[in-house]
Amino acid sequence: MYVVIVYDVEQKRVSKMCKTLRTYLNWVQNSVFEGEITKGKLMELKSKLSKIMDKEVDSLIIYRLESNKWIQREVIGKEFNPTDNVL
């Protein structure tokens, strides 16, 4: 499946969130990651991120797309980290 993950966490947890997400997905821009991931790996990632977060103040949003054939990605302005595996 293809996922887009965005997060908003307190500054002291940003580097841990980013480092963890980079091991599973592609960094797109500040606090935004995307890419192909299996259901099992997504469950593993969510577990790791949940341990980093403070659910009283932090936020994590996961957009799941079961098929990447429906994805259209348009970048207006500077693309911070171009990926070549995105349609």
QUICORSUL-V169475 format. One record per residue. N is the residue number from 0. NEAR is the number of other C-alpha atoms within 10 Angstrom. Layout:
{{N | NEAR} {N | NEAR}}
This chain:
{{0 | 13} {1 | 19} {2 | 20} {3 | 18} {4 | 19} {5 | 17} {6 | 17} {7 | 17} {8 | 18} {9 | 11} {10 | 8} {11 | 8} {12 | 14} {13 | 16} {14 | 11} {15 | 14} {16 | 20} {17 | 18} {18 | 11} {19 | 14} {20 | 21} {21 | 13} {22 | 10} {23 | 18} {24 | 20} {25 | 19} {26 | 22} {27 | 18} {28 | 13} {29 | 12} {30 | 16} {31 | 17} {32 | 20} {33 | 23} {34 | 18} {35 | 21} {36 | 16} {37 | 12} {38 | 11} {39 | 9} {40 | 12} {41 | 16} {42 | 12} {43 | 12} {44 | 17} {45 | 15} {46 | 11} {47 | 14} {48 | 17} {49 | 13} {50 | 10} {51 | 16} {52 | 20} {53 | 13} {54 | 11} {55 | 6} {56 | 9} {57 | 14} {58 | 13} {59 | 15} {60 | 11} {61 | 14} {62 | 11} {63 | 15} {64 | 14} {65 | 11} {66 | 11} {67 | 15} {68 | 9} {69 | 9} {70 | 11} {71 | 8} {72 | 7} {73 | 8} {74 | 8} {75 | 5} {76 | 6} {77 | 7} {78 | 11} {79 | 11} {80 | 10} {81 | 13} {82 | 13} {83 | 6} {84 | 8} {85 | 13} {86 | 11}}
